[in-house]
């Protein structure tokens, strides 16, 4: 039901809880616990699996820089501006490899 986006059809489950359950089903306890209080869109929460990106960085990317898609994120990384943000602990190449992996998983 989570993959089909049908969790909100269950009585008592709203959009926010459905998003959290979907993230938990997809990425497991650690990522959900890390992201649970961020209230980010599910696609952005998924980026928490990328190397060097954590909840505060994802919040900044979403809220301040208006990064909304993997393409936006990839452009930011390729511009070499992402590494100037405090809290980013991975190289550009590692993040780009992670983006490629996420795309491959979503296409499978």
Backbone torsions as a table, in degrees:
resi	resn	phi	psi	omega
1	UNK	NA	-36.2	-179.7
2	UNK	-63.1	-44.6	-179.0
3	UNK	-66.1	-31.5	-179.6
4	UNK	-85.1	-4.3	-179.7
5	UNK	72.3	28.2	-175.5
6	UNK	-103.8	7.8	-178.1
7	UNK	-63.1	-31.9	-178.0
8	UNK	-70.1	-9.2	175.7
9	UNK	-75.5	-15.7	179.5
10	UNK	-82.4	130.3	-179.3
11	UNK	-58.0	130.4	178.3
12	UNK	93.3	-5.7	178.7
13	UNK	-109.0	114.3	177.5
14	UNK	-93.7	-175.1	-177.0
15	UNK	-61.8	-42.2	-177.8
16	UNK	-65.0	-48.0	179.4
17	UNK	-64.8	-38.6	177.7
18	UNK	-60.5	-40.2	178.4
19	UNK	-63.6	-43.0	-179.9
20	UNK	-66.0	-42.3	179.0
21	UNK	-63.9	-42.5	178.9
22	UNK	-61.3	-43.6	178.6
23	UNK	-62.7	-41.2	178.8
24	UNK	-62.8	-45.5	-179.8
25	UNK	-61.7	-37.8	-175.5
26	UNK	-81.2	-41.1	-168.4
27	UNK	-118.6	-8.6	175.2
28	UNK	91.0	174.3	-172.6
29	UNK	-60.0	-47.5	-174.5
30	UNK	-60.4	-47.2	-177.6
31	UNK	-67.5	-38.3	178.8
32	UNK	-65.6	-44.3	179.5
33	UNK	-62.1	-39.0	179.1
34	UNK	-64.8	-38.4	-172.8
35	UNK	-98.0	-4.0	-166.0
36	UNK	-59.0	-30.3	-177.3
37	UNK	-100.1	9.7	-176.0
38	UNK	-88.0	-23.9	-179.3
39	UNK	52.7	46.2	177.2
40	UNK	-96.5	156.0	174.4
41	UNK	-59.3	151.2	-175.9
42	UNK	-55.2	-38.7	-179.9
43	UNK	-62.2	-39.2	-179.9
44	UNK	-71.1	-40.6	177.9
45	UNK	-57.2	-38.5	179.2
46	UNK	-57.5	-30.3	-179.2
47	UNK	-68.3	-12.3	177.0
48	UNK	-63.5	-14.8	177.3
49	UNK	-84.3	-9.3	178.9
50	UNK	-74.0	144.8	-178.8
51	UNK	-63.3	136.0	173.1
52	UNK	81.5	-2.9	179.9
53	UNK	-107.5	130.5	179.7
54	UNK	-123.5	178.2	-175.3
55	UNK	-57.0	-46.3	179.5
56	UNK	-63.2	-37.5	178.3
57	UNK	-66.2	-44.0	178.9
58	UNK	-62.2	-40.4	177.2
59	UNK	-60.5	-44.4	179.5
60	UNK	-63.5	-45.4	179.3
61	UNK	-59.3	-43.6	-177.5
62	UNK	-72.4	-51.8	-172.1
63	UNK	-79.0	-44.2	-173.8
64	UNK	-90.7	-42.0	-175.2
65	UNK	-97.0	-4.6	178.3
66	UNK	58.9	35.7	176.3
67	UNK	-80.1	118.3	-173.0
68	UNK	-120.0	-21.4	-176.5
69	UNK	-129.3	165.2	175.0
70	UNK	-62.0	-34.2	176.9
71	UNK	-62.2	-42.9	176.9
72	UNK	-59.8	-45.8	-179.4
73	UNK	-63.3	-43.4	179.8
74	UNK	-61.6	-42.4	177.8
75	UNK	-61.1	-40.3	178.8
76	UNK	-63.5	-44.0	-180.0
77	UNK	-64.2	-46.3	-178.9
78	UNK	-65.1	-26.5	177.6
79	UNK	-75.4	-8.7	-179.9
80	UNK	69.7	14.8	178.3
81	UNK	-84.5	-25.3	-178.4
82	UNK	-61.5	-38.1	-177.2
83	UNK	-67.3	-12.4	178.2
84	UNK	-82.9	-9.9	-179.9
85	UNK	-80.5	135.0	175.2
86	UNK	-65.2	142.0	177.4
87	UNK	97.5	-12.7	177.3
88	UNK	-84.9	117.8	-171.1
89	UNK	-113.7	16.1	180.0
90	UNK	-124.1	160.6	177.4
91	UNK	-76.7	160.9	176.5
92	UNK	-57.2	-42.9	-179.3
93	UNK	-62.4	-39.9	178.7
94	UNK	-64.8	-41.3	179.9
95	UNK	-67.9	-41.6	177.9
96	UNK	-62.6	-38.6	176.7
97	UNK	-64.6	-39.3	177.2
98	UNK	-64.5	-39.3	177.3
99	UNK	-62.4	-44.3	178.3
100	UNK	-61.0	-39.3	179.1
101	UNK	-65.7	-43.1	177.6
102	UNK	-61.0	-41.6	179.2
103	UNK	-64.2	-41.6	180.0
104	UNK	-64.0	-40.0	179.1
105	UNK	-66.6	-39.4	-177.8
106	UNK	-73.2	-24.5	179.4
107	UNK	-83.5	-19.3	-178.3
108	UNK	-75.9	NA	NA
